[in-house]
Amino acid sequence: MQRLQEQTNPPFSASALAVETGLSVSRFLHLFRLETGTSFRRYRMWARMLRAALLYLELRDLTSAAMDAGFASPSHFTDTFHDMFGLTPSKLLAAGADVRSLNLHASQVDSSQSNVLRRGR
């Protein structure tokens, strides 16, 4: 999980992580969904969103943060963000939301569930 959060450009593929964990791709994807409650693709997109949010806190520039997180364009980031969360990043930030709370969730997912994937259960 931590690798997905840190390395988003280029994004890790399920096949590369399956090889790394000693599992077939189908088994890796099955265990991933079982342990996280979401698909690998959706989690990977969430990790990119988290990275963009944390970069925004550093850079204070949404366009640079989106590009550095691996989005093809600011509009791609905004559209994806809207699809995932139901509002645009600028509206969320204008409402005073604290994007650091996303990082808490990421560390909880990482510590409680990535051990299963490493063991290849």
Secondary structure, 3 states (H helix, E strand, C coil): CHHHHHCECCECCHHHHHHHHCCCHHHHHHHHHHHHCCCHHHHHHHHHHHHHHHHHHHHCCHHHHHHHCCCCCHHHHHHHHHHHHCCCHHHHHHCCCCCHHHHHHHHHHHHHHHHHHHHCC
